[in-house]
Amino acid sequence: MSSAKDLKSEKNGKSVKSVKSGKSVENVKSAESEKSVKIAESVKSVESVKSAESVKSAESVKSAESVKSVKSAESVKSVKSMKSVKNVENEKSVKNVRSLPLQEAWFHGAVSLEHRQEGIKPWRIPFRDYDLYPPDGIGGKAEICSGIRLRLASGSETLLLWFEPLAEDASLDCVADGRLVQTLRLAAGAADARFTRLPPGMKELDIYLPQNTGMTISGLAIDDDAVAEPLADLRPRWVTYGSSITQCVAASSPSRTWPVIAAGEIGYHLTNLGFSGNCLMEPMIGRLIRDLPADLITLCVGVNIYGAASSNPRMFKPLLIGLLETIREKHTETPLVVISPIYGTERETEENPLGFTLPLMRGEIAETVKLLQARGDRHLHYLDGLKWFGPADGELLTDGLHPGPEGYELLGSRFGSRLAAALRGETLD
């Protein structure tokens, strides 16, 4: 097995222009001028924001709602929050903190943001079109926060987050200047999280939300004497579509999914459209990806169609052609990489009820890409899943299909070099 250090992205990739005049679904204001980057090589991330404008201190809350259930706390001072501080357990003190205005500019990686009475809920579909993504918003997966993060520049050493009670156990990650500094493991029903002892000084903070459940964020607070401002992500945009293997529930934490790892390696702003059990190439997915700003698009397709037996060999290729042609209506020259299924143990030889095996499916995907390339699509590419994660890696599968934490780390570390090879056309030799 190759080590992560040996798998850096190769040079000689084609440059991709940043999206022009496209309105960000996350409403990030004051974006800088466009910048072009090279896809095939490990693209350098935008320089860290080193300074932030001052955020005026808030006055201590007077006659506000009562602060509830703060266990073992000595004091709670200077909190400017429209909601009570809830269930902060096992702390000696929560003091001298103030809340920040809850605004869309904090959020990255979401397709849409729903303003509710309780707070802001991020979605991975346009929430107003929920009914057009049956059943229940892509099988209930569109509200899950895989790849979604809060992003800010701040000198605070404490960060408090409030949200509606979690539906299930989940984790939150705090990444400071590109380095994971703290993971919080939260039980179902938790409604707050507290990151402490963060690195001193002004820094870029990314708070990654859970990859296995949805959240409605109701409040955010920092040290009373610190400043903070929303932090724009000016890197080129990458949209990836796939199954549970792209959503990555079994990753060790939200920032350790393979798309997040890969986005850091190649220097891209990520929107993760991995829908566990629901990567079925529905027509509305093609329309969604078509309408999103993107400088790179990757599609990991096939394994859910095998598992659900939702398409037979007669219809699989037409569905894939329709998906790709729909995306091309607006992304005419965006690099678009179609990835076939990674190694899948018994699925390699056992036919599903409609006669599919994974090798047959890989062949159909490769032929589809060749067909459209022959029709003049010079920006369409194929990545053989077995060259990304093959039989030699099978021991990292937890159930014969899904990688475990180590497997997702491997996928993330390998992605850049495999992407570069796909863009050179090496995988179809």
Wavefront OBJ file of the C-alpha trace (Angstrom):
o trace
v 0.000 0.000 0.000
v 1.341 3.415 -0.881
v 1.998 5.884 1.915
v 0.287 9.244 2.052
v 3.563 11.061 1.675
v 4.258 9.356 -1.665
v 0.891 10.250 -3.098
v 1.079 13.988 -3.688
v -0.656 15.471 -6.687
v 1.463 15.588 -9.865
v 2.087 18.689 -11.886
v 1.027 19.493 -15.437
v -2.704 19.802 -14.727
v -4.794 22.279 -16.620
v -5.721 25.537 -14.980
v -9.328 26.191 -14.195
v -10.858 29.595 -13.974
v -12.657 30.571 -10.819
v -16.424 30.944 -11.109
v -17.307 34.388 -12.501
v -20.178 36.491 -11.282
v -21.859 33.414 -9.697
v -23.790 34.031 -6.596
v -22.500 31.833 -3.797
v -25.192 29.708 -2.193
v -23.592 30.611 1.084
v -23.813 34.360 0.481
v -20.160 35.010 1.277
v -19.590 38.745 0.852
v -16.585 40.754 -0.327
v -14.955 37.990 -2.383
v -11.600 38.892 -3.882
v -10.855 38.860 -7.563
v -10.775 35.595 -9.460
v -7.750 33.395 -9.263
v -6.823 30.505 -11.458
v -5.289 27.308 -10.088
v -3.817 24.157 -11.412
v -5.967 21.066 -10.880
v -3.455 18.321 -11.515
v -0.948 19.553 -8.934
v -1.456 20.035 -5.248
v -2.959 23.483 -5.355
v -1.795 25.827 -2.665
v -4.487 27.124 -0.393
v -5.220 30.807 -0.209
v -3.064 32.545 2.359
v -4.457 32.542 5.821
v -6.326 35.589 6.851
v -3.937 37.249 9.257
v -6.025 40.021 10.535
v -9.671 40.654 11.191
v -11.589 43.820 11.753
v -12.614 44.490 15.259
v -15.983 43.289 16.368
v -17.492 45.615 18.896
v -17.834 44.249 22.365
v -21.319 43.496 23.505
v -22.768 44.816 26.699
v -23.562 42.372 29.423
v -27.017 40.948 29.017
v -29.549 42.682 31.220
v -32.916 41.212 31.973
v -32.351 38.481 29.348
v -33.632 34.918 29.477
v -32.250 32.954 32.368
v -29.029 30.979 31.976
v -30.079 27.368 32.512
v -28.430 24.150 33.557
v -24.816 25.250 33.692
v -23.387 22.457 35.823
v -20.346 22.996 38.022
v -19.880 26.539 36.713
v -18.560 29.342 38.878
v -19.868 32.122 36.747
v -21.356 33.009 33.388
v -20.601 36.638 32.518
v -21.075 38.980 29.602
v -23.080 36.574 27.459
v -24.987 38.362 24.704
v -27.208 35.588 23.385
v -30.888 35.542 22.512
v -31.040 32.016 23.858
v -30.048 30.590 27.197
v -26.748 28.819 27.679
v -27.793 25.184 28.070
v -26.277 22.041 29.471
v -22.630 23.087 29.646
v -21.384 20.310 31.894
v -18.270 19.668 33.949
v -16.761 23.124 33.592
v -15.195 25.258 36.301
v -16.236 28.418 34.541
v -17.894 29.821 31.467
v -17.213 33.509 31.778
v -16.376 36.583 29.827
v -17.807 35.350 26.561
v -20.140 37.053 24.134
v -22.242 35.842 21.271
v -21.710 36.717 17.630
v -24.523 37.716 15.300
v -25.830 34.569 13.640
v -25.400 35.120 9.912
v -25.132 33.159 6.698
v -21.553 34.289 6.085
v -20.289 31.866 8.743
v -21.463 28.836 6.726
v -19.543 27.051 3.958
v -20.201 23.850 2.021
v -24.009 24.066 2.143
v -26.256 24.260 -0.901
v -28.857 26.360 0.940
v -29.478 27.838 4.394
v -32.914 27.763 5.991
v -33.727 30.449 8.550
v -35.905 28.957 11.278
v -37.158 30.364 14.551
v -34.578 28.153 16.276
v -31.666 29.272 14.113
v -30.037 28.506 10.747
v -30.258 25.016 9.269
v -27.866 24.100 6.436
v -29.023 21.838 3.609
v -27.314 19.988 0.766
v -30.238 20.632 -1.573
v -32.233 23.834 -2.130
v -34.489 23.515 0.913
v -37.360 25.339 -0.820
v -37.384 22.511 -3.378
v -37.471 19.776 -0.740
v -40.561 18.184 -2.303
v -38.724 17.779 -5.621
v -36.176 15.432 -4.018
v -38.319 12.486 -2.894
v -38.452 10.549 -0.773
v -37.993 12.900 2.189
v -35.184 14.984 0.707
v -33.082 12.240 -0.937
v -33.983 9.577 1.577
v -33.509 11.974 4.481
v -29.824 12.507 3.613
v -29.943 16.065 2.244
v -30.117 17.615 5.730
v -26.998 15.774 6.916
v -24.039 18.136 7.301
v -21.200 16.177 5.673
v -18.586 18.687 4.516
v -20.438 21.700 5.951
v -18.449 23.970 8.251
v -18.504 27.308 10.046
v -15.543 29.445 9.049
v -14.186 32.509 10.855
v -11.043 34.456 11.598
v -10.616 35.029 15.325
v -8.111 35.371 18.121
v -10.456 33.702 20.611
v -9.187 30.732 22.607
v -12.747 29.628 23.362
v -15.623 28.930 21.015
v -19.136 28.028 22.147
v -21.755 26.654 19.807
v -25.487 26.183 20.456
v -27.844 24.137 18.340
v -31.101 22.240 18.434
v -30.738 18.875 20.246
v -28.925 16.285 18.155
v -30.976 13.382 16.796
v -28.085 10.961 17.339
v -24.527 10.730 18.615
v -22.215 12.933 16.579
v -18.834 14.649 16.473
v -17.670 18.211 15.810
v -14.154 19.185 14.749
v -12.272 22.437 15.248
v -9.541 23.007 12.661
v -7.170 25.941 13.268
v -5.005 27.126 10.375
v -5.582 23.834 8.590
v -4.730 21.622 11.576
v -7.231 19.592 13.587
v -6.913 20.801 17.178
v -9.984 19.380 18.901
v -12.742 16.818 18.324
v -15.861 16.843 20.501
v -17.889 13.641 20.863
v -21.504 14.520 21.580
v -24.367 12.282 22.687
v -27.818 12.297 21.146
v -29.816 15.149 22.683
v -26.790 17.409 23.177
v -27.535 21.062 22.456
v -24.178 22.800 22.920
v -20.482 22.331 22.325
v -17.464 24.130 23.782
v -14.022 24.248 22.218
v -11.356 25.509 24.647
v -7.601 26.140 24.766
v -7.502 26.983 21.091
v -4.164 28.277 19.769
v -3.517 31.903 20.791
v -3.473 34.750 18.332
v -5.444 35.469 15.174
v -6.140 32.302 13.214
v -8.443 30.682 10.673
v -11.039 28.483 12.357
v -13.166 25.864 10.613
v -15.816 24.118 12.713
v -16.857 20.971 10.847
v -20.407 19.825 11.489
v -21.337 16.116 11.736
v -21.188 13.870 8.681
v -23.976 11.645 10.037
v -26.794 13.978 11.085
v -28.350 17.392 10.510
v -28.049 20.491 12.701
v -29.798 23.789 13.295
v -27.284 26.315 14.637
v -28.794 28.751 17.139
v -25.789 30.575 18.593
v -22.045 31.136 18.474
v -19.891 32.816 21.141
v -16.219 33.704 21.649
v -14.060 35.262 24.360
v -15.392 38.662 25.366
v -12.070 40.378 24.634
v -11.565 38.675 21.243
v -12.597 39.706 17.759
v -14.052 37.569 14.981
v -15.329 37.957 11.468
v -16.639 35.617 8.779
v -13.823 34.213 6.698
v -14.276 33.933 2.950
v -12.994 30.809 1.215
v -11.580 32.044 -2.091
v -10.275 28.709 -3.308
v -11.751 27.218 -6.486
v -14.928 25.223 -5.896
v -15.162 21.443 -6.018
v -18.518 19.630 -6.068
v -18.396 15.871 -5.468
v -21.361 13.500 -5.754
v -21.536 9.971 -4.438
v -22.837 7.386 -1.995
v -22.153 6.588 1.652
v -18.530 6.133 0.619
v -18.506 9.872 -0.172
v -20.650 10.919 2.812
v -18.209 8.952 5.026
v -20.251 8.251 8.160
v -17.559 5.845 9.397
v -14.745 8.422 9.214
v -13.145 9.122 12.581
v -14.591 12.656 12.642
v -16.116 15.239 10.252
v -12.817 16.721 9.073
v -11.386 13.251 8.384
v -13.739 12.282 5.575
v -11.885 11.614 2.338
v -13.400 14.631 0.486
v -12.338 17.035 3.271
v -8.848 15.538 3.378
v -8.568 15.717 -0.408
v -9.901 19.282 -0.559
v -7.108 20.338 1.771
v -4.525 18.484 -0.316
v -5.548 19.931 -3.682
v -6.604 23.334 -2.353
v -10.333 23.451 -3.102
v -13.508 24.727 -1.461
v -15.652 21.607 -0.990
v -19.354 20.931 -1.436
v -20.001 17.280 -0.568
v -23.081 15.714 -2.178
v -22.497 12.221 -0.813
v -25.912 10.686 0.016
v -25.688 7.382 1.842
v -27.686 4.696 0.022
v -29.115 7.305 -2.359
v -26.591 7.912 -5.144
v -29.053 6.818 -7.830
v -28.407 9.467 -10.523
v -31.854 11.053 -10.235
v -32.547 13.765 -12.836
v -32.824 16.450 -10.150
v -29.235 15.730 -9.061
v -28.036 16.615 -12.538
v -29.960 19.885 -12.369
v -28.585 20.623 -8.889
v -24.949 20.107 -9.885
v -25.531 22.023 -13.121
v -26.698 25.065 -11.162
v -23.950 25.076 -8.513
v -20.763 27.105 -8.933
v -17.935 24.652 -9.629
v -14.364 24.612 -10.934
v -14.102 20.827 -10.544
v -16.862 18.197 -10.485
v -16.414 14.545 -9.521
v -19.083 11.842 -9.597
v -18.579 8.528 -7.761
v -21.428 6.493 -9.230
v -22.685 2.933 -9.404
v -22.443 1.175 -6.076
v -25.875 2.262 -4.772
v -27.466 1.336 -8.090
v -25.924 -2.125 -7.705
v -27.105 -2.435 -4.111
v -30.641 -1.122 -4.649
v -31.010 -2.807 -8.051
v -32.524 0.494 -9.150
v -31.332 0.245 -12.759
v -30.568 -2.659 -15.058
v -27.725 -2.803 -17.610
v -30.132 -1.601 -20.303
v -30.839 1.709 -18.527
v -27.637 2.401 -16.623
v -25.700 3.968 -19.498
v -28.620 6.195 -20.632
v -29.035 7.438 -17.051
v -25.354 8.317 -16.811
v -25.397 10.051 -20.206
v -28.405 12.110 -19.112
v -26.697 13.092 -15.859
v -23.510 14.203 -17.609
v -25.269 16.060 -20.413
v -27.460 17.921 -17.912
v -24.391 19.074 -15.977
v -22.758 20.150 -19.241
v -25.623 22.551 -20.007
v -23.870 25.142 -17.815
v -20.491 23.599 -17.004
v -19.358 23.261 -20.596
v -15.623 23.308 -19.868
v -15.448 22.441 -16.166
v -13.211 19.409 -15.541
v -15.654 16.578 -14.816
v -14.313 13.273 -13.512
v -16.489 10.155 -13.374
v -15.254 7.626 -10.804
v -16.342 3.993 -10.922
v -16.879 1.916 -7.739
v -13.942 1.099 -5.497
v -13.238 -2.545 -4.632
v -16.325 -4.266 -3.248
v -15.408 -7.899 -2.262
v -18.316 -10.223 -3.188
v -19.901 -7.554 -5.359
v -17.067 -8.120 -7.788
v -18.432 -11.543 -8.747
v -22.024 -11.814 -7.463
v -24.725 -10.500 -9.772
v -27.444 -8.362 -8.227
v -31.111 -9.186 -9.023
v -30.847 -7.263 -12.320
v -27.653 -8.889 -13.520
v -25.073 -6.278 -12.526
v -21.633 -6.877 -11.045
v -19.199 -4.115 -10.197
v -16.816 -5.071 -13.056
v -19.711 -4.844 -15.530
v -20.667 -1.466 -14.081
v -17.103 -0.155 -14.357
v -17.093 -1.157 -17.995
v -20.352 0.703 -18.661
v -19.007 3.855 -16.984
v -15.713 3.761 -18.908
v -17.548 3.233 -22.206
v -19.872 6.154 -21.486
v -16.952 8.477 -20.847
v -15.216 7.313 -24.054
v -18.442 7.884 -26.015
v -18.782 11.487 -24.860
v -15.072 12.161 -25.293
v -15.372 10.970 -28.893
v -18.193 13.482 -29.359
v -15.826 16.289 -28.419
v -15.966 16.573 -24.597
v -12.294 17.264 -23.921
v -12.916 18.053 -20.242
v -14.562 14.756 -19.283
v -12.362 12.152 -17.589
v -12.596 8.678 -16.064
v -11.040 7.358 -12.852
v -11.120 3.603 -12.341
v -12.140 3.020 -8.716
v -9.876 -0.021 -8.481
v -6.859 2.229 -9.150
v -7.938 4.386 -6.216
v -8.875 1.635 -3.750
v -8.302 -1.919 -4.988
v -8.227 -5.534 -3.800
v -4.988 -4.984 -1.885
v -6.865 -2.462 0.278
v -9.774 -4.793 1.035
v -8.698 -5.314 4.639
v -9.621 -1.673 5.303
v -13.290 -2.347 4.480
v -15.402 -2.804 7.592
v -18.212 -4.789 5.968
v -16.961 -5.683 2.523
v -18.190 -2.342 1.153
v -17.465 0.650 3.419
v -13.975 1.766 4.402
v -13.308 2.396 8.062
v -11.439 5.440 9.395
v -8.073 4.258 8.074
v -9.604 3.525 4.684
v -11.056 7.024 4.402
v -7.695 8.524 5.338
v -6.124 6.483 2.543
v -8.730 7.563 -0.015
v -8.187 11.199 0.901
v -4.392 11.017 0.722
v -4.477 9.231 -2.645
v -7.058 11.410 -4.347
v -4.783 14.155 -5.644
v -2.435 11.847 -7.551
v -5.331 9.750 -8.917
v -7.104 12.918 -10.028
v -3.980 14.071 -11.827
v -3.691 10.700 -13.589
v -7.352 10.846 -14.642
v -6.926 14.337 -16.067
v -3.998 13.027 -18.147
v -6.196 10.201 -19.423
v -3.950 7.476 -18.034
v -6.740 5.339 -16.582
v -8.270 4.512 -19.978
v -5.082 3.099 -21.540
l 1 2 3 4 5 6 7 8 9 10 11 12 13 14 15 16 17 18 19 20 21 22 23 24 25 26 27 28 29 30 31 32 33 34 35 36 37 38 39 40 41 42 43 44 45 46 47 48 49 50 51 52 53 54 55 56 57 58 59 60 61 62 63 64 65 66 67 68 69 70 71 72 73 74 75 76 77 78 79 80 81 82 83 84 85 86 87 88 89 90 91 92 93 94 95 96 97 98 99 100 101 102 103 104 105 106 107 108 109 110 111 112 113 114 115 116 117 118 119 120 121 122 123 124 125 126 127 128 129 130 131 132 133 134 135 136 137 138 139 140 141 142 143 144 145 146 147 148 149 150 151 152 153 154 155 156 157 158 159 160 161 162 163 164 165 166 167 168 169 170 171 172 173 174 175 176 177 178 179 180 181 182 183 184 185 186 187 188 189 190 191 192 193 194 195 196 197 198 199 200 201 202 203 204 205 206 207 208 209 210 211 212 213 214 215 216 217 218 219 220 221 222 223 224 225 226 227 228 229 230 231 232 233 234 235 236 237 238 239 240 241 242 243 244 245 246 247 248 249 250 251 252 253 254 255 256 257 258 259 260 261 262 263 264 265 266 267 268 269 270 271 272 273 274 275 276 277 278 279 280 281 282 283 284 285 286 287 288 289 290 291 292 293 294 295 296 297 298 299 300 301 302 303 304 305 306 307 308 309 310 311 312 313 314 315 316 317 318 319 320 321 322 323 324 325 326 327 328 329 330 331 332 333 334 335 336 337 338 339 340 341 342 343 344 345 346 347 348 349 350 351 352 353 354 355 356 357 358 359 360 361 362 363 364 365 366 367 368 369 370 371 372 373 374 375 376 377 378 379 380 381 382 383 384 385 386 387 388 389 390 391 392 393 394 395 396 397 398 399 400 401 402 403 404 405 406 407 408 409 410 411 412 413 414 415 416 417 418 419 420 421 422 423 424 425 426 427 428 429
